[in-house]
Amino acid sequence: MATDYDAPRKHAEDDEKLEALPELKAQRNTSNESNLIDEDEAALADSYELPGADLSGEELQVMVLPAQSDEFTCASCFLVRHRSQIALEKDGLLYCTDCEG
């Protein structure tokens, strides 16, 4: 007897899955309604910090260290880099490998 391997296969499990599909959809719809969170939008908006906000009353606590003996400040980008990133020294100024080009 010849077998057509291109024909779609049908199993008893497929019929069970198709029957259960409407039940699952009904369960999903009822569970979504119960999971909704009712929050006050005004209270939520107060917790966001917008760019450009007035931060004049804020005080930062940062300890600033001077450049260490194995560091230098690039004369172009003004970033403190490790001495291994010195690419060029011109007129007594040091430039990093990123600013060399």
Backbone as XML, in Angstrom:
<?xml version="1.0"?>
<chain id="A" units="angstrom">
  <residue number="1" name="MET">
    <atom name="N" x="0.835" y="-1.160" z="0.000"/>
    <atom name="CA" x="0.000" y="0.000" z="0.000"/>
    <atom name="C" x="0.896" y="1.246" z="0.000"/>
  </residue>
  <residue number="2" name="ALA">
    <atom name="N" x="0.588" y="2.206" z="-0.848"/>
    <atom name="CA" x="1.386" y="3.417" z="-0.988"/>
    <atom name="C" x="0.973" y="4.443" z="0.066"/>
  </residue>
  <residue number="3" name="THR">
    <atom name="N" x="1.966" y="5.191" z="0.561"/>
    <atom name="CA" x="1.709" y="6.207" z="1.574"/>
    <atom name="C" x="2.032" y="7.574" z="0.989"/>
  </residue>
  <residue number="4" name="ASP">
    <atom name="N" x="1.103" y="8.463" z="1.123"/>
    <atom name="CA" x="1.320" y="9.827" z="0.651"/>
    <atom name="C" x="1.920" y="10.636" z="1.803"/>
  </residue>
  <residue number="5" name="TYR">
    <atom name="N" x="3.224" y="10.888" z="1.731"/>
    <atom name="CA" x="3.913" y="11.586" z="2.821"/>
    <atom name="C" x="3.659" y="13.097" z="2.814"/>
  </residue>
  <residue number="6" name="ASP">
    <atom name="N" x="3.128" y="13.625" z="1.713"/>
    <atom name="CA" x="2.836" y="15.053" z="1.635"/>
    <atom name="C" x="1.479" y="15.414" z="2.224"/>
  </residue>
  <residue number="7" name="ALA">
    <atom name="N" x="0.639" y="14.439" z="2.445"/>
    <atom name="CA" x="-0.697" y="14.697" z="2.974"/>
    <atom name="C" x="-0.588" y="15.089" z="4.453"/>
  </residue>
  <residue number="8" name="PRO">
    <atom name="N" x="-1.415" y="16.054" z="4.880"/>
    <atom name="CA" x="-1.367" y="16.439" z="6.301"/>
    <atom name="C" x="-1.847" y="15.295" z="7.182"/>
  </residue>
  <residue number="9" name="ARG">
    <atom name="N" x="-1.186" y="15.160" z="8.312"/>
    <atom name="CA" x="-1.542" y="14.098" z="9.245"/>
    <atom name="C" x="-2.565" y="14.624" z="10.236"/>
  </residue>
  <residue number="10" name="LYS">
    <atom name="N" x="-3.488" y="13.766" z="10.613"/>
    <atom name="CA" x="-4.512" y="14.158" z="11.562"/>
    <atom name="C" x="-4.512" y="13.154" z="12.695"/>
  </residue>
  <residue number="11" name="HIS">
    <atom name="N" x="-4.432" y="13.669" z="13.905"/>
    <atom name="CA" x="-4.404" y="12.819" z="15.079"/>
    <atom name="C" x="-5.613" y="13.135" z="15.952"/>
  </residue>
  <residue number="12" name="ALA">
    <atom name="N" x="-5.910" y="12.257" z="16.852"/>
    <atom name="CA" x="-7.019" y="12.460" z="17.788"/>
    <atom name="C" x="-6.704" y="13.612" z="18.730"/>
  </residue>
  <residue number="13" name="GLU">
    <atom name="N" x="-5.410" y="13.849" z="19.021"/>
    <atom name="CA" x="-5.010" y="14.934" z="19.913"/>
    <atom name="C" x="-5.372" y="16.300" z="19.317"/>
  </residue>
  <residue number="14" name="ASP">
    <atom name="N" x="-5.298" y="16.415" z="17.982"/>
    <atom name="CA" x="-5.625" y="17.679" z="17.327"/>
    <atom name="C" x="-7.088" y="18.042" z="17.542"/>
  </residue>
  <residue number="15" name="ASP">
    <atom name="N" x="-7.970" y="17.058" z="17.489"/>
    <atom name="CA" x="-9.392" y="17.310" z="17.698"/>
    <atom name="C" x="-9.646" y="17.807" z="19.119"/>
  </residue>
  <residue number="16" name="GLU">
    <atom name="N" x="-8.931" y="17.245" z="20.088"/>
    <atom name="CA" x="-9.106" y="17.660" z="21.475"/>
    <atom name="C" x="-8.639" y="19.103" z="21.671"/>
  </residue>
  <residue number="17" name="LYS">
    <atom name="N" x="-7.539" y="19.472" z="21.006"/>
    <atom name="CA" x="-7.020" y="20.836" z="21.127"/>
    <atom name="C" x="-8.002" y="21.840" z="20.535"/>
  </residue>
  <residue number="18" name="LEU">
    <atom name="N" x="-8.619" y="21.498" z="19.404"/>
    <atom name="CA" x="-9.572" y="22.402" z="18.778"/>
    <atom name="C" x="-10.813" y="22.581" z="19.644"/>
  </residue>
  <residue number="19" name="GLU">
    <atom name="N" x="-11.223" y="21.546" z="20.338"/>
    <atom name="CA" x="-12.385" y="21.635" z="21.206"/>
    <atom name="C" x="-12.080" y="22.492" z="22.439"/>
  </residue>
  <residue number="20" name="ALA">
    <atom name="N" x="-10.862" y="22.444" z="22.938"/>
    <atom name="CA" x="-10.498" y="23.170" z="24.143"/>
    <atom name="C" x="-10.220" y="24.652" z="23.871"/>
  </residue>
  <residue number="21" name="LEU">
    <atom name="N" x="-10.009" y="25.023" z="22.622"/>
    <atom name="CA" x="-9.645" y="26.393" z="22.272"/>
    <atom name="C" x="-10.696" y="27.417" z="22.712"/>
  </residue>
  <residue number="22" name="PRO">
    <atom name="N" x="-11.986" y="27.235" z="22.433"/>
    <atom name="CA" x="-12.962" y="28.236" z="22.891"/>
    <atom name="C" x="-13.006" y="28.369" z="24.411"/>
  </residue>
  <residue number="23" name="GLU">
    <atom name="N" x="-12.817" y="27.274" z="25.109"/>
    <atom name="CA" x="-12.824" y="27.328" z="26.570"/>
    <atom name="C" x="-11.646" y="28.149" z="27.083"/>
  </residue>
  <residue number="24" name="LEU">
    <atom name="N" x="-10.474" y="27.968" z="26.466"/>
    <atom name="CA" x="-9.292" y="28.726" z="26.883"/>
    <atom name="C" x="-9.473" y="30.216" z="26.614"/>
  </residue>
  <residue number="25" name="LYS">
    <atom name="N" x="-10.075" y="30.553" z="25.474"/>
    <atom name="CA" x="-10.302" y="31.960" z="25.160"/>
    <atom name="C" x="-11.244" y="32.596" z="26.176"/>
  </residue>
  <residue number="26" name="ALA">
    <atom name="N" x="-12.262" y="31.866" z="26.571"/>
    <atom name="CA" x="-13.208" y="32.391" z="27.547"/>
    <atom name="C" x="-12.518" y="32.615" z="28.892"/>
  </residue>
  <residue number="27" name="GLN">
    <atom name="N" x="-11.648" y="31.701" z="29.286"/>
    <atom name="CA" x="-10.922" y="31.851" z="30.545"/>
    <atom name="C" x="-9.983" y="33.055" z="30.494"/>
  </residue>
  <residue number="28" name="ARG">
    <atom name="N" x="-9.331" y="33.254" z="29.357"/>
    <atom name="CA" x="-8.403" y="34.369" z="29.218"/>
    <atom name="C" x="-9.142" y="35.691" z="29.338"/>
  </residue>
  <residue number="29" name="ASN">
    <atom name="N" x="-10.310" y="35.807" z="28.733"/>
    <atom name="CA" x="-11.064" y="37.054" z="28.792"/>
    <atom name="C" x="-11.502" y="37.371" z="30.219"/>
  </residue>
  <residue number="30" name="THR">
    <atom name="N" x="-11.918" y="36.394" z="30.976"/>
    <atom name="CA" x="-12.344" y="36.652" z="32.348"/>
    <atom name="C" x="-11.163" y="36.963" z="33.253"/>
  </residue>
  <residue number="31" name="SER">
    <atom name="N" x="-10.013" y="36.324" z="33.017"/>
    <atom name="CA" x="-8.856" y="36.583" z="33.877"/>
    <atom name="C" x="-8.243" y="37.941" z="33.595"/>
  </residue>
  <residue number="32" name="ASN">
    <atom name="N" x="-8.304" y="38.442" z="32.348"/>
    <atom name="CA" x="-7.742" y="39.760" z="32.021"/>
    <atom name="C" x="-8.497" y="40.865" z="32.728"/>
  </residue>
  <residue number="33" name="GLU">
    <atom name="N" x="-9.801" y="40.716" z="32.861"/>
    <atom name="CA" x="-10.585" y="41.752" z="33.506"/>
    <atom name="C" x="-10.280" y="41.834" z="34.999"/>
  </residue>
  <residue number="34" name="SER">
    <atom name="N" x="-9.955" y="40.712" z="35.612"/>
    <atom name="CA" x="-9.681" y="40.722" z="37.044"/>
    <atom name="C" x="-8.264" y="41.186" z="37.366"/>
  </residue>
  <residue number="35" name="ASN">
    <atom name="N" x="-7.368" y="41.208" z="36.380"/>
    <atom name="CA" x="-5.979" y="41.597" z="36.615"/>
    <atom name="C" x="-5.721" y="43.085" z="36.388"/>
  </residue>
  <residue number="36" name="LEU">
    <atom name="N" x="-6.722" y="43.841" z="35.963"/>
    <atom name="CA" x="-6.522" y="45.263" z="35.704"/>
    <atom name="C" x="-6.288" y="45.997" z="37.016"/>
  </residue>
  <residue number="37" name="ILE">
    <atom name="N" x="-5.335" y="46.930" z="36.992"/>
    <atom name="CA" x="-4.997" y="47.703" z="38.182"/>
    <atom name="C" x="-5.558" y="49.107" z="38.008"/>
  </residue>
  <residue number="38" name="ASP">
    <atom name="N" x="-6.317" y="49.556" z="38.973"/>
    <atom name="CA" x="-6.897" y="50.878" z="38.931"/>
    <atom name="C" x="-6.026" y="51.804" z="39.776"/>
  </residue>
  <residue number="39" name="GLU">
    <atom name="N" x="-5.223" y="52.641" z="39.108"/>
    <atom name="CA" x="-4.344" y="53.557" z="39.816"/>
    <atom name="C" x="-4.711" y="54.984" z="39.462"/>
  </residue>
  <residue number="40" name="ASP">
    <atom name="N" x="-4.478" y="55.864" z="40.387"/>
    <atom name="CA" x="-4.732" y="57.271" z="40.169"/>
    <atom name="C" x="-3.639" y="57.836" z="39.265"/>
  </residue>
  <residue number="41" name="GLU">
    <atom name="N" x="-4.028" y="58.363" z="38.111"/>
    <atom name="CA" x="-3.040" y="58.865" z="37.155"/>
    <atom name="C" x="-2.285" y="60.076" z="37.696"/>
  </residue>
  <residue number="42" name="ALA">
    <atom name="N" x="-2.925" y="60.893" z="38.481"/>
    <atom name="CA" x="-2.252" y="62.071" z="39.035"/>
    <atom name="C" x="-1.149" y="61.644" z="39.994"/>
  </residue>
  <residue number="43" name="ALA">
    <atom name="N" x="-1.390" y="60.611" z="40.783"/>
    <atom name="CA" x="-0.361" y="60.129" z="41.707"/>
    <atom name="C" x="0.816" y="59.538" z="40.941"/>
  </residue>
  <residue number="44" name="LEU">
    <atom name="N" x="0.519" y="58.878" z="39.843"/>
    <atom name="CA" x="1.590" y="58.326" z="39.016"/>
    <atom name="C" x="2.427" y="59.435" z="38.393"/>
  </residue>
  <residue number="45" name="ALA">
    <atom name="N" x="1.788" y="60.491" z="37.926"/>
    <atom name="CA" x="2.503" y="61.577" z="37.260"/>
    <atom name="C" x="3.430" y="62.300" z="38.221"/>
  </residue>
  <residue number="46" name="ASP">
    <atom name="N" x="3.092" y="62.350" z="39.494"/>
    <atom name="CA" x="3.942" y="63.034" z="40.467"/>
    <atom name="C" x="5.262" y="62.318" z="40.690"/>
  </residue>
  <residue number="47" name="SER">
    <atom name="N" x="5.300" y="61.024" z="40.444"/>
    <atom name="CA" x="6.516" y="60.258" z="40.701"/>
    <atom name="C" x="7.540" y="60.364" z="39.572"/>
  </residue>
  <residue number="48" name="TYR">
    <atom name="N" x="7.151" y="60.892" z="38.412"/>
    <atom name="CA" x="8.078" y="61.015" z="37.289"/>
    <atom name="C" x="8.874" y="62.306" z="37.379"/>
  </residue>
  <residue number="49" name="GLU">
    <atom name="N" x="10.144" y="62.228" z="37.039"/>
    <atom name="CA" x="10.991" y="63.417" z="37.011"/>
    <atom name="C" x="11.229" y="63.776" z="35.551"/>
  </residue>
  <residue number="50" name="LEU">
    <atom name="N" x="10.820" y="64.955" z="35.158"/>
    <atom name="CA" x="10.927" y="65.367" z="33.770"/>
    <atom name="C" x="12.300" y="65.970" z="33.492"/>
  </residue>
  <residue number="51" name="PRO">
    <atom name="N" x="12.792" y="65.806" z="32.249"/>
    <atom name="CA" x="14.069" y="66.430" z="31.894"/>
    <atom name="C" x="13.951" y="67.953" z="31.964"/>
  </residue>
  <residue number="52" name="GLY">
    <atom name="N" x="14.991" y="68.575" z="32.415"/>
    <atom name="CA" x="14.992" y="70.028" z="32.535"/>
    <atom name="C" x="14.336" y="70.526" z="33.807"/>
  </residue>
  <residue number="53" name="ALA">
    <atom name="N" x="14.066" y="69.624" z="34.736"/>
    <atom name="CA" x="13.425" y="70.030" z="35.987"/>
    <atom name="C" x="14.401" y="70.863" z="36.818"/>
  </residue>
  <residue number="54" name="ASP">
    <atom name="N" x="13.868" y="71.693" z="37.698"/>
    <atom name="CA" x="14.687" y="72.551" z="38.550"/>
    <atom name="C" x="15.319" y="71.705" z="39.658"/>
  </residue>
  <residue number="55" name="LEU">
    <atom name="N" x="16.620" y="71.535" z="39.590"/>
    <atom name="CA" x="17.343" y="70.746" z="40.582"/>
    <atom name="C" x="18.224" y="71.624" z="41.458"/>
  </residue>
  <residue number="56" name="SER">
    <atom name="N" x="17.926" y="72.919" z="41.525"/>
    <atom name="CA" x="18.778" y="73.835" z="42.274"/>
    <atom name="C" x="18.757" y="73.531" z="43.768"/>
  </residue>
  <residue number="57" name="GLY">
    <atom name="N" x="17.693" y="72.931" z="44.273"/>
    <atom name="CA" x="17.613" y="72.627" z="45.689"/>
    <atom name="C" x="18.265" y="71.301" z="46.053"/>
  </residue>
  <residue number="58" name="GLU">
    <atom name="N" x="18.694" y="70.530" z="45.055"/>
    <atom name="CA" x="19.302" y="69.225" z="45.304"/>
    <atom name="C" x="20.785" y="69.381" z="45.616"/>
  </residue>
  <residue number="59" name="GLU">
    <atom name="N" x="21.298" y="68.536" z="46.476"/>
    <atom name="CA" x="22.711" y="68.562" z="46.828"/>
    <atom name="C" x="23.310" y="67.185" z="46.577"/>
  </residue>
  <residue number="60" name="LEU">
    <atom name="N" x="24.402" y="67.152" z="45.831"/>
    <atom name="CA" x="25.056" y="65.889" z="45.516"/>
    <atom name="C" x="26.195" y="65.634" z="46.494"/>
  </residue>
  <residue number="61" name="GLN">
    <atom name="N" x="26.358" y="64.394" z="46.868"/>
    <atom name="CA" x="27.450" y="63.992" z="47.746"/>
    <atom name="C" x="28.415" y="63.140" z="46.921"/>
  </residue>
  <residue number="62" name="VAL">
    <atom name="N" x="29.427" y="63.776" z="46.327"/>
    <atom name="CA" x="30.389" y="63.089" z="45.482"/>
    <atom name="C" x="31.791" y="63.418" z="45.965"/>
  </residue>
  <residue number="63" name="MET">
    <atom name="N" x="32.624" y="62.396" z="46.087"/>
    <atom name="CA" x="34.006" y="62.634" z="46.467"/>
    <atom name="C" x="34.845" y="62.694" z="45.188"/>
  </residue>
  <residue number="64" name="VAL">
    <atom name="N" x="35.498" y="63.828" z="44.954"/>
    <atom name="CA" x="36.295" y="64.038" z="43.755"/>
    <atom name="C" x="37.751" y="63.765" z="44.085"/>
  </residue>
  <residue number="65" name="LEU">
    <atom name="N" x="38.360" y="62.887" z="43.299"/>
    <atom name="CA" x="39.776" y="62.557" z="43.481"/>
    <atom name="C" x="40.605" y="63.266" z="42.431"/>
  </residue>
  <residue number="66" name="PRO">
    <atom name="N" x="41.788" y="63.733" z="42.762"/>
    <atom name="CA" x="42.657" y="64.320" z="41.745"/>
    <atom name="C" x="43.192" y="63.219" z="40.828"/>
  </residue>
  <residue number="67" name="ALA">
    <atom name="N" x="43.710" y="63.627" z="39.674"/>
    <atom name="CA" x="44.261" y="62.648" z="38.728"/>
    <atom name="C" x="45.405" y="61.888" z="39.400"/>
  </residue>
  <residue number="68" name="GLN">
    <atom name="N" x="45.412" y="60.590" z="39.242"/>
    <atom name="CA" x="46.435" y="59.738" z="39.840"/>
    <atom name="C" x="47.711" y="59.787" z="38.997"/>
  </residue>
  <residue number="69" name="SER">
    <atom name="N" x="48.782" y="59.199" z="39.497"/>
    <atom name="CA" x="50.071" y="59.247" z="38.798"/>
    <atom name="C" x="50.044" y="58.479" z="37.482"/>
  </residue>
  <residue number="70" name="ASP">
    <atom name="N" x="49.129" y="57.511" z="37.328"/>
    <atom name="CA" x="49.061" y="56.741" z="36.088"/>
    <atom name="C" x="47.922" y="57.220" z="35.183"/>
  </residue>
  <residue number="71" name="GLU">
    <atom name="N" x="47.444" y="58.465" z="35.397"/>
    <atom name="CA" x="46.361" y="59.011" z="34.597"/>
    <atom name="C" x="46.768" y="60.343" z="33.990"/>
  </residue>
  <residue number="72" name="PHE">
    <atom name="N" x="46.064" y="60.742" z="32.941"/>
    <atom name="CA" x="46.271" y="62.061" z="32.340"/>
    <atom name="C" x="44.914" y="62.583" z="31.870"/>
  </residue>
  <residue number="73" name="THR">
    <atom name="N" x="44.835" y="63.885" z="31.644"/>
    <atom name="CA" x="43.615" y="64.494" z="31.125"/>
    <atom name="C" x="43.845" y="64.865" z="29.679"/>
  </residue>
  <residue number="74" name="CYS">
    <atom name="N" x="43.006" y="64.350" z="28.801"/>
    <atom name="CA" x="43.137" y="64.628" z="27.367"/>
    <atom name="C" x="42.869" y="66.109" z="27.115"/>
  </residue>
  <residue number="75" name="ALA">
    <atom name="N" x="43.699" y="66.735" z="26.286"/>
    <atom name="CA" x="43.568" y="68.159" z="25.992"/>
    <atom name="C" x="42.436" y="68.437" z="25.012"/>
  </residue>
  <residue number="76" name="SER">
    <atom name="N" x="41.874" y="67.397" z="24.396"/>
    <atom name="CA" x="40.794" y="67.595" z="23.441"/>
    <atom name="C" x="39.421" y="67.304" z="24.049"/>
  </residue>
  <residue number="77" name="CYS">
    <atom name="N" x="39.259" y="66.103" z="24.632"/>
    <atom name="CA" x="37.947" y="65.719" z="25.170"/>
    <atom name="C" x="37.848" y="65.955" z="26.676"/>
  </residue>
  <residue number="78" name="PHE">
    <atom name="N" x="38.963" y="66.278" z="27.331"/>
    <atom name="CA" x="39.033" y="66.590" z="28.761"/>
    <atom name="C" x="38.613" y="65.433" z="29.659"/>
  </residue>
  <residue number="79" name="LEU">
    <atom name="N" x="38.711" y="64.210" z="29.157"/>
    <atom name="CA" x="38.437" y="63.034" z="29.974"/>
    <atom name="C" x="39.720" y="62.563" z="30.632"/>
  </residue>
  <residue number="80" name="VAL">
    <atom name="N" x="39.606" y="62.051" z="31.839"/>
    <atom name="CA" x="40.756" y="61.483" z="32.535"/>
    <atom name="C" x="40.926" y="60.063" z="32.037"/>
  </residue>
  <residue number="81" name="ARG">
    <atom name="N" x="42.099" y="59.773" z="31.479"/>
    <atom name="CA" x="42.387" y="58.467" z="30.883"/>
    <atom name="C" x="43.623" y="57.859" z="31.536"/>
  </residue>
  <residue number="82" name="HIS">
    <atom name="N" x="43.785" y="56.554" z="31.322"/>
    <atom name="CA" x="44.988" y="55.866" z="31.787"/>
    <atom name="C" x="46.137" y="56.227" z="30.849"/>
  </residue>
  <residue number="83" name="ARG">
    <atom name="N" x="47.345" y="56.247" z="31.384"/>
    <atom name="CA" x="48.513" y="56.645" z="30.580"/>
    <atom name="C" x="48.742" y="55.744" z="29.373"/>
  </residue>
  <residue number="84" name="SER">
    <atom name="N" x="48.220" y="54.523" z="29.406"/>
    <atom name="CA" x="48.391" y="53.628" z="28.258"/>
    <atom name="C" x="47.595" y="54.115" z="27.045"/>
  </residue>
  <residue number="85" name="GLN">
    <atom name="N" x="46.700" y="55.089" z="27.217"/>
    <atom name="CA" x="45.898" y="55.603" z="26.118"/>
    <atom name="C" x="46.441" y="56.915" z="25.541"/>
  </residue>
  <residue number="86" name="ILE">
    <atom name="N" x="47.652" y="57.275" z="25.924"/>
    <atom name="CA" x="48.270" y="58.469" z="25.340"/>
    <atom name="C" x="48.646" y="58.150" z="23.901"/>
  </residue>
  <residue number="87" name="ALA">
    <atom name="N" x="48.156" y="58.967" z="22.975"/>
    <atom name="CA" x="48.448" y="58.748" z="21.565"/>
    <atom name="C" x="49.399" y="59.802" z="21.028"/>
  </residue>
  <residue number="88" name="LEU">
    <atom name="N" x="49.339" y="61.001" z="21.573"/>
    <atom name="CA" x="50.087" y="62.107" z="21.000"/>
    <atom name="C" x="50.394" y="63.136" z="22.076"/>
  </residue>
  <residue number="89" name="GLU">
    <atom name="N" x="51.612" y="63.679" z="22.035"/>
    <atom name="CA" x="51.958" y="64.791" z="22.916"/>
    <atom name="C" x="52.406" y="65.933" z="22.026"/>
  </residue>
  <residue number="90" name="LYS">
    <atom name="N" x="51.677" y="67.043" z="22.112"/>
    <atom name="CA" x="51.962" y="68.175" z="21.243"/>
    <atom name="C" x="51.964" y="69.443" z="22.084"/>
  </residue>
  <residue number="91" name="ASP">
    <atom name="N" x="53.067" y="70.172" z="22.071"/>
    <atom name="CA" x="53.213" y="71.419" z="22.837"/>
    <atom name="C" x="52.943" y="71.208" z="24.319"/>
  </residue>
  <residue number="92" name="GLY">
    <atom name="N" x="53.347" y="70.064" z="24.852"/>
    <atom name="CA" x="53.177" y="69.771" z="26.275"/>
    <atom name="C" x="51.772" y="69.302" z="26.635"/>
  </residue>
  <residue number="93" name="LEU">
    <atom name="N" x="50.892" y="69.164" z="25.655"/>
    <atom name="CA" x="49.535" y="68.674" z="25.906"/>
    <atom name="C" x="49.412" y="67.235" z="25.465"/>
  </residue>
  <residue number="94" name="LEU">
    <atom name="N" x="48.677" y="66.458" z="26.242"/>
    <atom name="CA" x="48.500" y="65.030" z="25.939"/>
    <atom name="C" x="47.129" y="64.805" z="25.308"/>
  </residue>
  <residue number="95" name="TYR">
    <atom name="N" x="47.096" y="63.940" z="24.303"/>
    <atom name="CA" x="45.860" y="63.594" z="23.612"/>
    <atom name="C" x="45.645" y="62.088" z="23.676"/>
  </residue>
  <residue number="96" name="CYS">
    <atom name="N" x="44.400" y="61.656" z="23.849"/>
    <atom name="CA" x="44.088" y="60.224" z="23.951"/>
    <atom name="C" x="43.967" y="59.601" z="22.565"/>
  </residue>
  <residue number="97" name="THR">
    <atom name="N" x="43.903" y="58.275" z="22.537"/>
    <atom name="CA" x="43.818" y="57.537" z="21.276"/>
    <atom name="C" x="42.503" y="57.835" z="20.543"/>
  </residue>
  <residue number="98" name="ASP">
    <atom name="N" x="41.435" y="58.160" z="21.252"/>
    <atom name="CA" x="40.167" y="58.469" z="20.602"/>
    <atom name="C" x="40.208" y="59.813" z="19.887"/>
  </residue>
  <residue number="99" name="CYS">
    <atom name="N" x="40.948" y="60.767" z="20.412"/>
    <atom name="CA" x="40.987" y="62.115" z="19.832"/>
    <atom name="C" x="42.139" y="62.293" z="18.850"/>
  </residue>
  <residue number="100" name="GLU">
    <atom name="N" x="42.976" y="61.330" z="18.723"/>
    <atom name="CA" x="44.156" y="61.458" z="17.851"/>
    <atom name="C" x="43.743" y="61.681" z="16.398"/>
  </residue>
  <residue number="101" name="GLY">
    <atom name="N" x="42.723" y="60.978" z="15.913"/>
    <atom name="CA" x="42.309" y="61.016" z="14.519"/>
    <atom name="C" x="41.743" y="62.307" z="14.150"/>
  </residue>
</chain>
